[in-house]
Amino acid sequence: MFRHPSLKTVRWRPLEGEGLEHLTIGPLEAGIRASSVLIGERGGRPYGVRYTIDCDAAWTVMSFSIETTDGRQLAMTSDGKGHWRDGTGTPLPAFDGCIDIDLAGTPFTNTLPIRRLGLKPEDGTAKLTMLFVPFDTFEPFPDGQNYTCLEDGRLYRYEAEDRSFTAELPVDEDGLVMDYPTLFIRL
């Protein structure tokens, strides 16, 4: 379905306002690492963010860290089964059941459930609870999201659980979003 990850760099820009994301993804020991730098604006506030996400070979998030240019930081680790810990190792039971993460301001995190689940059109809709991190507060919370494969390895539907937002996401041979209607375009 998708290619085995090799070192690759992609860029996206937001469709509203100024901004740019520069992401490098590639193999890491027994998994995948995504490292990115992005600048943009959310809710009228400009931001500069650097993040790193480490996944196992099945695209399950094992850890992530985010740091802003003004010094705010967030780092969390997972056992891959939906149990999270903060940077000091303290368990975070509020996120039990969250396998994938969703970082505001980037289309990359849509790739995580798309690659991890390997959905086919006949599989129907996967209902997930994501660990969502907004860039304005850096205070994560559980967020219900649904994913449906419309065309195997090519097109997926993302839908907010409350149906307040839906987007059809075309992806490339690596499962990376090409176009995120109303939000991002790949350069």
CORJOSUL-V337158 format. One record per residue. N is the residue number from 0. SS is DSSP state (@ for helix, = for strand, . for the rest). PHI is phi in whole degrees, 0 to 359 (none if undefined). NEAR is the number of other C-alpha atoms within 12 Angstrom. Layout:
BEGIN
N_SS_PHI_NEAR + N_SS_PHI_NEAR
END
This chain:
BEGIN
0_._none_19 + 1_._253_23 + 2_._289_16 + 3_._292_19 + 4_._295_28 + 5_._237_18 + 6_._300_18 + 7_=_211_22 + 8_=_240_23 + 9_=_226_29 + 10_=_226_29 + 11_=_232_32 + 12_=_230_33 + 13_=_289_28 + 14_._278_21 + 15_._242_19 + 16_._74_18 + 17_._264_22 + 18_._157_27 + 19_=_195_32 + 20_=_240_32 + 21_=_238_29 + 22_=_243_32 + 23_=_241_28 + 24_=_230_31 + 25_=_183_29 + 26_=_293_24 + 27_=_218_21 + 28_._40_11 + 29_._256_16 + 30_=_196_23 + 31_=_225_32 + 32_=_236_34 + 33_=_243_39 + 34_=_235_33 + 35_=_213_36 + 36_=_234_30 + 37_=_216_36 + 38_=_233_31 + 39_=_181_33 + 40_=_215_27 + 41_=_223_23 + 42_._60_15 + 43_._81_12 + 44_=_247_15 + 45_=_287_21 + 46_=_216_30 + 47_=_229_29 + 48_=_225_37 + 49_=_237_34 + 50_=_224_39 + 51_=_226_35 + 52_=_234_39 + 53_=_251_35 + 54_=_238_37 + 55_=_281_27 + 56_._294_22 + 57_._266_25 + 58_._69_38 + 59_._271_34 + 60_=_292_39 + 61_=_254_34 + 62_=_196_35 + 63_=_208_35 + 64_=_220_30 + 65_=_225_33 + 66_=_218_25 + 67_=_263_24 + 68_._292_18 + 69_._266_13 + 70_._101_13 + 71_._287_20 + 72_=_220_24 + 73_=_212_29 + 74_=_221_29 + 75_=_217_35 + 76_=_235_34 + 77_=_228_35 + 78_._273_25 + 79_._83_26 + 80_._242_17 + 81_._92_29 + 82_._239_26 + 83_=_245_34 + 84_=_226_25 + 85_=_279_24 + 86_._297_18 + 87_._263_12 + 88_._95_15 + 89_._286_15 + 90_=_299_18 + 91_._237_25 + 92_@_297_17 + 93_@_298_22 + 94_@_252_31 + 95_._303_24 + 96_._96_25 + 97_._277_35 + 98_._268_37 + 99_._261_48 + 100_=_242_48 + 101_=_225_36 + 102_=_262_37 + 103_._299_35 + 104_._91_40 + 105_._221_45 + 106_._279_42 + 107_._300_47 + 108_@_293_39 + 109_@_292_41 + 110_@_296_43 + 111_@_301_39 + 112_@_290_40 + 113_@_299_44 + 114_@_287_39 + 115_@_296_28 + 116_@_279_30 + 117_._57_30 + 118_._299_31 + 119_._240_23 + 120_@_306_19 + 121_@_287_13 + 122_@_283_16 + 123_._77_19 + 124_=_263_24 + 125_=_267_28 + 126_=_260_26 + 127_=_237_32 + 128_=_247_27 + 129_=_264_35 + 130_=_271_39 + 131_=_263_31 + 132_=_240_31 + 133_._282_25 + 134_._284_34 + 135_._283_24 + 136_._247_19 + 137_._60_26 + 138_._255_22 + 139_._293_27 + 140_=_208_24 + 141_=_291_28 + 142_=_220_29 + 143_=_285_28 + 144_=_219_32 + 145_=_240_32 + 146_=_233_37 + 147_=_225_35 + 148_=_276_31 + 149_=_264_24 + 150_=_223_22 + 151_._310_25 + 152_._71_29 + 153_._227_30 + 154_=_215_30 + 155_=_228_39 + 156_=_257_37 + 157_=_258_36 + 158_=_217_26 + 159_=_296_23 + 160_._305_20 + 161_._277_13 + 162_._63_13 + 163_._281_12 + 164_._207_18 + 165_=_222_21 + 166_=_213_27 + 167_=_265_26 + 168_=_248_35 + 169_=_285_32 + 170_=_235_31 + 171_._270_26 + 172_._293_22 + 173_._259_29 + 174_._84_36 + 175_._272_39 + 176_=_298_39 + 177_=_270_29 + 178_=_217_30 + 179_=_241_33 + 180_._313_22 + 181_._75_17 + 182_._240_30 + 183_=_219_30 + 184_=_226_27 + 185_=_278_28 + 186_._266_17
END
